[in-house]
Each structure stands twice: as C-alpha cells, then as structure tokens.
Amino acid sequence: MLKEYLTIRQITGPLILVEEIEGAKYEEIVEVELPSGEVRRGRVLEIDRDRALIQLFEGTTGVDVFKSKVRFLGKGIEIGLSSDMLGRVFDGLGRPIDDGPKIIAEERRDISGNPYNPTARNYPSEFIQTGLSAIDGLNTLVRGQKLPIFSGSGLPHNRLAAQIARQSKVLGTEESFAVVFGAMGITFEEAHFFISDMRKTGAIDRAVLFINLADDPAIERIATPRLALTTAEFLAFDKGMHVLVILSDMTNYCEALREISAARKEIPGRRGYPGYLYTDLATIYERAGRIKENAGSITLIPILTMPEDDKTHPIADLTGYITEGQIFLSRALHKKKVSPPIDVLPSLSRLKDKGIGAGKTREDHSDTFNQLFAAYARGKEAEELSVILGEAALSEIDKLYLKFASAFEGQYVSQAEYDDRSIEATLDLGWELLSVFPTVELKRIRQEWLDKYLPKFKKAAAD
C-alpha cells in the first residue's frame, strides 16, 4: 500500500513542493489525486531532506493545496517494450495515439537507460545508404555513428528527416532495419506530415514514432528522446536490428530543459541554459553505438535549429563536441532553390573514411570525394571573385570551376524529395560532373581510378 501525503506546501507554475515525506527518490514518478478524483502524474526534480520538488506533466491548474493527495510510486518513467511497436505512433510519454490496440509489453524498462561499458563498444565501420548524394558521397553516415543536422528556422529539415527515414538502409546485409523517430515540440501540421508521409510510402511498417506537440507539457518533452532511445536499444540489442534514431528538434528539448531549470531557480549558464546542458545532451547522444558480439546497432541523427543561424549557440556548440560531425543546411542554398540545401563545405562526417571503399561502397569513393570537395571549394572562391571583379576578370579555368560549382549544386546536392539514389549512381554522377575538367586538374584521384572510370564519362560528355 502506497503512502498518501496531504502536505503540499507550495505551488509555483508547474511545480509543487511537498513536505514531511519519507524515502522519495530523484526522478521518481508521482501521482497527485485532485479532490475531483482526477489523477495527474509528475516527476521528482529535487529532494531536500523531507521535502520534494515535483513537476506535474499536465500542469498544476486545479490542484488544491489542502485536499490533493500525493503518492510516490517508487519507480522512474518506464515504457513497455515489444516488437509490436513497429508501425505504431505514440505520444511523448509512450501512450498510443494511432487508434491501434494497446501494446502488450514483453518487458518494461526505465527510460533513463544504463551506461555502456566503453570496452564493450564496437567501432562504427559499416556504410548506411540514405539515398542522398550530399550525405552518401561527401558526408557518409556510418552504422553506429552520431551525425547531427544543423538547420535554421524555416529550412526544410523535417522533410529531409522524413526522406532519410524513408530511404535509409544498410547494404549487403540480411539483418532487418528499423527507424525510431522522436519529435519534440513540433506543430500539429508537422506531426501530420511525418505520420501521413510514412504511411503513404509504407515506411511506417518498420518505424516507431513518438510525437510530442508544441502545446504538450515541457516535462513530457524531456522524456520523449529517452523513450525513443530506450525503444531503439530494445530493438537493436534484444532483437538484433539496425536502428536509425532521428530526434527533431533538439532545440525544443533544450528550451524545455531551460524552462524547468528556471522554475527550479537554478543558477543559469550560457544564455540562460543550465550549466549541466553538456552532460544532459551527452546522456542522450552517447546511447548510440554498437556493442561487441551483438548484431544490432543504434545510429543517431539529432536535428537542431540554430537560433539566428548561429553555429556558436550553446546547443549547436555542445552538440558538435559530443557527436562525430555535422550536416549543415544553408539558407543561401535554400534561397537558390537547392533542395535539400546541404552546404557540403562546413559539413563533416568524422567517420566517413571508416564506411567507404572497396567492399563497402566502391574503390574510387575516397578519391572522388576529395576531388569533388576541392573542385567545389575552388568554384565557390571563383564565385566570390566574380561578384567583386566581374566574371570577365576570371581566367578560363576559374570560369570552368564556377560552372562546375553551379552544376554541382543543381545536380549533385539538389535532388527530388522521393529520389532515392544508390551509392553507385551517386559516384557515377560525381565522375560525370568531374569529366568537364582536363585530366591535369584531377590531382586528387589516383591514376588507376582515372584510367578505369574517366574515359567512359569523357566519352559520354563528348557524345
């Protein structure tokens, strides 16, 4: 029998202070029964001797200080896990919202998860094909990697996330692939887009969606990414699946964290965010990876919108420290109608070299990547010069690089929303674009690959 307390002493916003309690634990789940009989749930945020600070998920409106009963349940937030979760849509606290049957759990787990033993981790080394040339060809995603997308308000990061969720696959393996999607603080329109798009394309059959809307409580937003990752851990390490986790938008998550920190009257850090923001983000991002002697894996793509497109903002800055690279979306490319507007120059996948090459993608991948990157960088320099001096001031070779940069953005980076390119098509497209240069300019590609691949594309260009 659980003890009931009638010792609420203070209500401040979504927080209630309960005194004269015994044995309460940090992050323990609490039930508050209102005089009307309505039961609301909350979580212990802080404990000081016989006092507990609790945040209610549904808010404190209607809570009577003298008549409401408080019960401590002795456990944290848990989720019931089952393979039947695939194809289902849940809210930010793991409750079904798709009119489907209730999930019969194979087991229940605390969403906080358990830390990995570093020596048990396996190094990421297998290529994941997203079907997007700007990622597969230049910023390759590797199984078990953490690769965030840095976006800005109004940029099409949600459509990019949906395309990655639809198209991603691990090549050359019979093991099953699943997508776990955690959406935090999104609008109803965005939620409808994700759900309807995945149903329309059939991708929902291998996906689990957790949807937290913008008008849902902030405390629920804190739980959503942990629910998604706990589900991913079950599918990956218990069911042996490759799991891609997409979390959008981490900025909304951090804003909720700041709101809760302010309500607790904590001393703020940079730009008002709590001083433990780095640690908190690490507890989410570091749940991705591979474990030795286990077939499953978790690959993580967190998406965040940089306030005012500022990459030095604390959320983007700290995310960059923890993860293994970043994909930047460019407002300038978006205005030029390049879609997806991935800016390959500041983008980086630190593990790309581990997932490409013979037996994984193709033998010429590394060399063509280096040459494409160098040629595009020089083309952008020529573009800047043409703006200042005029195109007539450019040399003939600079004009060629300028033309290449435009073609690269229009044909390689830009692709239709439902255009799923194979890695072979991406690599061939790179050769096709590079074939406009004289061979002497292709200094970053080994002669054996020039001899093997270039003549075919030179001939095609001549025809």
C-alpha positions as CSV (number, residue, x, y, z in Angstrom):
1,M,0.0,0.0,0.0
2,L,1.5,3.3,-1.1
3,K,1.6,6.2,1.4
4,E,-0.5,9.2,0.7
5,Y,0.6,12.7,1.7
6,L,-1.6,15.8,2.2
7,T,1.4,18.0,2.8
8,I,1.6,20.2,-0.4
9,R,3.0,23.4,0.9
10,Q,3.6,25.5,-2.3
11,I,2.6,25.6,-6.0
12,T,4.8,27.6,-8.4
13,G,3.9,27.3,-12.1
14,P,4.1,23.5,-13.0
15,L,5.9,22.7,-9.7
16,I,4.6,21.6,-6.3
17,L,6.5,21.4,-3.1
18,V,5.6,18.5,-0.8
19,E,6.9,18.3,2.8
20,E,7.2,15.6,5.6
21,I,7.9,12.8,3.1
22,E,9.9,9.6,3.5
23,G,12.1,7.6,1.1
24,A,11.5,9.7,-2.1
25,K,14.0,9.3,-4.9
26,Y,15.3,11.6,-7.6
27,E,13.2,11.3,-10.9
28,E,10.7,9.0,-9.1
29,I,7.2,9.1,-10.6
30,V,4.5,10.7,-8.5
31,E,0.7,10.6,-8.7
32,V,-1.4,13.6,-7.5
33,E,-5.0,12.9,-6.9
34,L,-7.2,16.0,-7.1
35,P,-10.4,16.4,-4.9
36,S,-12.4,15.7,-8.1
37,G,-10.8,12.2,-8.3
38,E,-8.7,13.2,-11.3
39,V,-5.1,11.7,-11.1
40,R,-2.2,13.6,-12.6
41,R,1.4,12.3,-12.9
42,G,4.6,14.1,-12.3
43,R,8.3,13.5,-11.6
44,V,10.5,14.3,-8.6
45,L,13.0,17.0,-9.7
46,E,14.7,17.7,-6.4
47,I,14.9,16.3,-2.8
48,D,16.0,18.1,0.3
49,R,15.7,16.0,3.5
50,D,11.9,15.5,4.0
51,R,10.9,17.8,1.1
52,A,10.4,17.0,-2.6
53,L,10.0,19.3,-5.6
54,I,7.7,17.8,-8.2
55,Q,6.8,18.8,-11.7
56,L,3.4,17.7,-13.0
57,F,3.2,16.6,-16.6
58,E,-0.3,18.0,-17.0
59,G,0.3,21.2,-15.1
60,T,-1.0,22.4,-11.7
61,T,-4.3,24.0,-12.6
62,G,-7.0,22.8,-10.2
63,V,-4.5,21.3,-7.6
64,D,-5.9,22.1,-4.1
65,V,-3.0,22.6,-1.6
66,F,-5.1,21.2,1.3
67,K,-7.1,18.4,-0.3
68,S,-4.9,17.0,-3.1
69,K,-3.2,13.6,-2.2
70,V,0.4,12.8,-3.3
71,R,1.6,9.3,-3.8
72,F,5.2,8.3,-4.6
73,L,5.3,5.2,-6.9
74,G,8.9,4.1,-6.2
75,K,10.0,4.0,-9.8
76,G,11.0,6.2,-12.7
77,I,9.3,6.7,-16.0
78,E,9.0,3.3,-17.7
79,I,8.0,2.1,-21.1
80,G,6.5,-1.2,-22.1
81,L,8.6,-2.7,-25.0
82,S,7.5,-5.1,-27.7
83,S,8.3,-5.8,-31.3
84,D,4.7,-4.9,-32.0
85,M,5.7,-1.2,-31.5
86,L,6.9,-1.2,-35.1
87,G,4.3,0.5,-37.3
88,R,2.8,2.4,-34.3
89,V,2.6,6.1,-33.3
90,F,2.9,7.2,-29.6
91,D,2.7,10.5,-27.8
92,G,5.7,12.0,-25.9
93,L,5.1,9.7,-22.9
94,G,4.7,6.5,-24.9
95,R,0.9,6.2,-25.0
96,P,-0.6,5.0,-28.3
97,I,-2.3,7.8,-30.3
98,D,-3.0,6.0,-33.6
99,D,-6.2,4.3,-32.5
100,G,-4.4,0.9,-32.5
101,P,-4.6,-1.7,-29.8
102,K,-2.8,-1.3,-26.5
103,I,0.8,-2.7,-26.7
104,I,1.3,-5.9,-24.7
105,A,4.7,-5.4,-23.3
106,E,7.4,-8.1,-23.4
107,E,9.2,-6.2,-20.7
108,R,9.3,-2.8,-19.0
109,R,12.3,-0.6,-18.8
110,D,13.3,2.7,-17.1
111,I,13.8,5.3,-19.9
112,S,17.0,6.6,-18.3
113,G,18.8,3.6,-19.7
114,N,22.1,2.1,-18.5
115,P,25.6,3.4,-19.4
116,Y,27.6,1.4,-21.8
117,N,30.9,-0.1,-20.8
118,P,33.4,1.7,-23.1
119,T,35.3,-1.5,-23.6
120,A,32.2,-3.3,-24.9
121,R,31.7,-0.8,-27.7
122,N,32.4,-1.8,-31.3
123,Y,33.9,0.8,-33.7
124,P,31.5,2.1,-36.4
125,S,32.5,0.8,-39.8
126,E,29.5,-0.1,-42.0
127,F,28.1,2.2,-44.6
128,I,24.4,3.3,-44.3
129,Q,22.9,4.4,-47.6
130,T,20.5,7.4,-47.2
131,G,19.8,7.8,-50.9
132,L,21.0,11.4,-50.7
133,S,24.2,12.2,-52.7
134,A,25.3,15.1,-50.4
135,I,25.4,12.7,-47.5
136,D,26.3,9.3,-49.1
137,G,29.0,10.8,-51.3
138,L,30.6,13.5,-49.2
139,N,29.5,13.1,-45.6
140,T,28.9,9.4,-45.3
141,L,26.8,8.1,-42.5
142,V,28.3,5.0,-40.7
143,R,26.4,2.4,-38.7
144,G,26.6,3.3,-35.0
145,Q,27.5,7.0,-35.7
146,K,26.1,10.2,-34.2
147,L,25.7,12.6,-37.1
148,P,23.5,15.7,-36.3
149,I,21.8,18.0,-38.8
150,F,22.3,21.8,-38.0
151,S,19.5,23.7,-39.5
152,G,17.7,27.0,-39.1
153,S,14.1,28.2,-38.6
154,G,12.2,27.9,-41.9
155,L,14.6,25.5,-43.5
156,P,13.3,22.1,-44.7
157,H,15.0,19.9,-42.1
158,N,11.7,18.0,-41.3
159,R,11.3,17.0,-45.0
160,L,15.0,15.9,-45.1
161,A,14.4,13.9,-41.9
162,A,11.4,12.2,-43.5
163,Q,13.4,11.4,-46.6
164,I,16.3,9.9,-44.6
165,A,13.8,7.8,-42.6
166,R,12.1,6.5,-45.7
167,Q,15.2,5.7,-47.7
168,S,17.9,4.6,-45.2
169,K,19.2,1.0,-45.5
170,V,22.4,-1.0,-44.7
171,L,23.7,-2.6,-47.9
172,G,24.9,-6.1,-48.1
173,T,23.2,-7.5,-45.1
174,E,20.1,-9.6,-44.4
175,E,19.6,-8.0,-40.9
176,S,16.4,-6.0,-40.5
177,F,16.4,-2.2,-40.4
178,A,14.1,0.0,-38.2
179,V,13.6,3.7,-37.7
180,V,12.7,5.2,-34.4
181,F,11.5,8.8,-34.8
182,G,11.3,11.2,-31.8
183,A,9.6,14.5,-32.5
184,M,9.8,17.2,-29.7
185,G,7.8,20.4,-29.7
186,I,6.6,20.2,-33.3
187,T,3.4,21.6,-34.6
188,F,0.3,19.6,-35.4
189,E,0.9,20.3,-39.1
190,E,4.5,18.9,-38.9
191,A,3.2,15.8,-37.0
192,H,0.6,15.2,-39.6
193,F,3.2,15.4,-42.4
194,F,5.5,12.9,-40.7
195,I,2.8,10.4,-40.0
196,S,1.0,10.6,-43.4
197,D,4.2,10.6,-45.3
198,M,5.4,7.4,-43.7
199,R,2.1,5.8,-44.1
200,K,1.8,6.8,-47.7
201,T,5.2,5.4,-48.6
202,G,4.9,2.2,-46.4
203,A,7.9,3.2,-44.3
204,I,5.7,3.2,-41.2
205,D,5.8,-0.6,-41.2
206,R,9.4,-0.5,-40.0
207,A,9.1,2.6,-37.9
208,V,8.2,3.7,-34.3
209,L,7.1,7.3,-33.9
210,F,7.0,9.3,-30.7
211,I,5.2,12.7,-31.2
212,N,5.4,15.5,-28.7
213,L,3.5,18.5,-29.9
214,A,4.3,22.2,-29.2
215,D,1.4,22.6,-26.8
216,D,2.3,19.5,-24.8
217,P,3.9,19.9,-21.3
218,A,7.7,20.7,-21.3
219,I,8.4,17.9,-18.8
220,E,7.0,15.5,-21.5
221,R,9.5,16.9,-24.0
222,I,12.3,15.9,-21.6
223,A,11.1,12.3,-21.7
224,T,10.5,11.9,-25.5
225,P,14.1,11.3,-26.7
226,R,14.7,8.9,-23.8
227,L,11.6,6.9,-24.7
228,A,12.8,6.8,-28.4
229,L,16.3,5.6,-27.4
230,T,15.0,3.0,-24.9
231,T,12.8,1.6,-27.7
232,A,15.8,1.7,-30.0
233,E,18.0,-0.2,-27.5
234,F,15.4,-2.9,-27.2
235,L,15.1,-3.3,-31.0
236,A,18.8,-3.2,-31.6
237,F,20.4,-5.1,-28.7
238,D,17.5,-7.5,-27.9
239,K,16.1,-8.1,-31.4
240,G,19.3,-7.7,-33.4
241,M,18.1,-4.9,-35.7
242,H,19.9,-2.0,-37.3
243,V,18.1,1.0,-35.8
244,L,18.3,4.6,-37.1
245,V,17.1,7.1,-34.4
246,I,16.0,10.6,-35.7
247,L,15.4,13.2,-33.0
248,S,13.8,16.5,-34.0
249,D,14.0,19.2,-32.7
250,M,16.8,19.1,-30.0
251,T,16.5,22.9,-29.7
252,N,12.9,22.5,-28.4
253,Y,14.2,19.8,-26.0
254,C,16.9,22.2,-24.7
255,E,14.4,25.1,-24.4
256,A,12.2,22.8,-22.2
257,L,15.3,22.0,-20.1
258,R,15.9,25.7,-19.6
259,E,12.3,26.3,-18.6
260,I,12.5,23.6,-16.0
261,S,15.8,24.9,-14.7
262,A,14.4,28.4,-14.4
263,A,11.4,27.1,-12.5
264,R,13.8,25.3,-10.1
265,K,15.6,28.7,-9.6
266,E,18.9,27.1,-10.7
267,I,21.9,29.4,-11.5
268,P,21.9,29.8,-15.3
269,G,24.8,29.1,-17.6
270,R,25.4,30.4,-21.1
271,R,22.3,32.2,-22.5
272,G,20.2,31.0,-19.6
273,Y,20.7,27.3,-20.2
274,P,21.5,25.2,-17.2
275,G,25.2,24.5,-16.5
276,Y,24.7,20.8,-17.0
277,L,23.4,21.1,-20.6
278,Y,26.5,19.4,-21.9
279,T,26.1,16.4,-19.5
280,D,22.4,16.2,-20.2
281,L,22.9,16.1,-24.0
282,A,25.7,13.5,-23.6
283,T,23.3,11.2,-21.8
284,I,21.2,11.2,-24.9
285,Y,23.8,11.2,-27.7
286,E,26.1,8.6,-26.1
287,R,23.3,6.0,-26.2
288,A,24.0,5.5,-29.9
289,G,26.6,2.9,-31.0
290,R,27.4,-0.7,-31.4
291,I,28.2,-3.4,-28.9
292,K,30.7,-6.2,-29.5
293,E,29.3,-9.6,-30.3
294,N,25.8,-8.1,-30.8
295,A,24.3,-7.9,-34.3
296,G,22.3,-4.8,-33.6
297,S,23.3,-1.1,-33.6
298,I,21.9,2.4,-33.0
299,T,22.7,5.2,-35.4
300,L,21.6,8.6,-34.3
301,I,20.7,11.7,-36.3
302,P,19.7,14.6,-34.0
303,I,18.3,17.6,-35.7
304,L,18.5,21.1,-34.2
305,T,17.6,24.5,-35.4
306,M,20.3,27.1,-34.6
307,P,18.7,30.3,-33.2
308,E,19.5,33.1,-35.6
309,D,21.6,30.5,-37.7
310,D,24.3,30.9,-35.0
311,K,26.5,27.8,-35.0
312,T,28.2,29.1,-31.8
313,H,24.9,28.9,-29.9
314,P,25.3,26.6,-26.9
315,I,23.0,23.9,-28.3
316,A,24.9,23.6,-31.6
317,D,28.3,24.2,-29.9
318,L,27.9,21.4,-27.3
319,T,26.3,19.0,-29.8
320,G,29.3,19.4,-32.1
321,Y,31.6,18.5,-29.2
322,I,29.8,15.3,-28.4
323,T,28.9,14.0,-31.9
324,E,31.0,12.8,-34.8
325,G,30.5,15.6,-37.3
326,Q,27.6,17.6,-38.6
327,I,25.4,18.3,-41.6
328,F,24.8,22.0,-42.2
329,L,21.7,23.3,-44.0
330,S,22.3,26.6,-45.8
331,R,19.8,29.4,-46.0
332,A,21.7,30.8,-49.1
333,L,21.3,27.5,-50.9
334,H,17.6,27.3,-49.9
335,K,17.0,30.7,-51.5
336,K,18.7,29.4,-54.7
337,K,16.0,26.6,-54.7
338,V,18.7,23.9,-53.9
339,S,16.8,21.1,-52.1
340,P,17.9,19.7,-49.7
341,P,20.1,22.8,-49.1
342,I,23.0,20.9,-47.7
343,D,26.2,23.0,-47.5
344,V,28.9,20.5,-48.0
345,L,31.8,22.8,-47.2
346,P,31.3,23.2,-43.5
347,S,29.6,19.8,-43.2
348,L,31.7,16.9,-41.9
349,S,31.4,13.2,-41.1
350,R,34.4,12.3,-39.0
351,L,33.8,8.6,-39.5
352,K,33.3,8.7,-43.3
353,D,36.6,7.1,-44.1
354,K,35.6,4.0,-42.0
355,G,32.5,3.3,-44.0
356,I,33.7,3.7,-47.6
357,G,35.9,2.0,-50.1
358,A,36.1,-1.4,-51.7
359,G,33.6,-3.9,-50.3
360,K,31.6,-1.1,-48.6
361,T,30.8,1.4,-51.3
362,R,33.3,1.5,-54.2
363,E,37.1,1.6,-54.5
364,D,37.1,5.1,-56.0
365,H,34.9,6.7,-53.4
366,S,37.5,8.4,-51.2
367,D,39.4,9.9,-54.2
368,T,36.3,11.2,-55.9
369,F,35.0,12.7,-52.7
370,N,38.3,14.6,-52.2
371,Q,38.3,15.8,-55.7
372,L,34.6,16.9,-55.7
373,F,35.1,18.8,-52.4
374,A,38.2,20.6,-53.7
375,A,36.7,21.5,-57.0
376,Y,33.5,22.8,-55.3
377,A,35.6,24.9,-52.9
378,R,37.5,26.4,-55.7
379,G,34.3,27.1,-57.6
380,K,32.8,29.0,-54.7
381,E,36.0,31.1,-54.5
382,A,35.6,31.9,-58.2
383,E,32.0,32.8,-57.5
384,E,33.1,35.3,-54.8
385,L,35.7,36.8,-57.2
386,S,33.1,37.2,-60.0
387,V,30.9,39.1,-57.6
388,I,33.7,41.5,-56.7
389,L,35.5,41.8,-60.0
390,G,33.0,40.5,-62.6
391,E,33.1,37.2,-64.4
392,A,35.2,38.8,-67.2
393,A,38.2,39.1,-64.8
394,L,38.3,35.3,-64.2
395,S,40.7,33.0,-66.0
396,E,39.3,30.3,-68.3
397,I,40.0,27.6,-65.7
398,D,38.3,29.7,-63.0
399,K,35.3,30.0,-65.2
400,L,35.2,26.2,-65.6
401,Y,35.3,25.8,-61.8
402,L,32.5,28.4,-61.5
403,K,30.4,26.5,-64.0
404,F,31.2,23.2,-62.1
405,A,30.0,24.7,-58.7
406,S,26.7,25.7,-60.2
407,A,26.2,22.2,-61.8
408,F,27.3,20.5,-58.6
409,E,24.7,22.4,-56.5
410,G,22.0,21.8,-59.1
411,Q,22.6,18.2,-60.0
412,Y,24.6,16.6,-57.1
413,V,23.4,18.3,-53.9
414,S,19.9,19.0,-55.2
415,Q,17.6,16.1,-55.7
416,A,13.9,15.4,-55.6
417,E,12.2,14.5,-52.3
418,Y,11.4,11.0,-53.5
419,D,14.6,10.5,-55.5
420,D,16.4,7.5,-53.8
421,R,19.9,7.4,-55.4
422,S,22.1,4.3,-55.0
423,I,25.7,4.8,-54.0
424,E,26.7,3.7,-57.5
425,A,24.5,6.4,-59.0
426,T,26.0,9.0,-56.7
427,L,29.6,8.0,-57.5
428,D,28.9,7.9,-61.2
429,L,27.2,11.4,-61.0
430,G,30.4,12.7,-59.4
431,W,32.5,11.3,-62.2
432,E,30.1,12.8,-64.8
433,L,30.5,16.3,-63.2
434,L,34.3,16.0,-62.9
435,S,34.6,14.9,-66.5
436,V,34.4,18.6,-67.6
437,F,37.9,19.2,-66.3
438,P,41.1,18.4,-68.1
439,T,42.8,15.4,-66.6
440,V,45.6,17.5,-65.2
441,E,43.2,19.3,-62.9
442,L,42.1,16.0,-61.2
443,K,45.1,15.8,-59.0
444,R,43.4,14.2,-56.0
445,I,42.4,11.0,-57.9
446,R,44.9,8.2,-58.3
447,Q,45.9,7.4,-61.8
448,E,44.5,3.8,-61.7
449,W,40.9,5.2,-61.0
450,L,41.3,7.9,-63.7
451,D,42.2,5.2,-66.2
452,K,39.4,2.9,-65.1
453,Y,36.4,5.3,-64.8
454,L,37.1,8.6,-66.5
455,P,37.2,7.5,-70.2
456,K,33.6,6.3,-70.0
457,F,32.3,9.7,-68.8
458,K,34.6,11.7,-71.1
459,K,33.1,9.7,-74.0
460,A,29.5,10.3,-72.7
461,A,30.2,14.0,-72.4
462,A,31.6,14.2,-75.9
463,D,28.6,12.4,-77.4
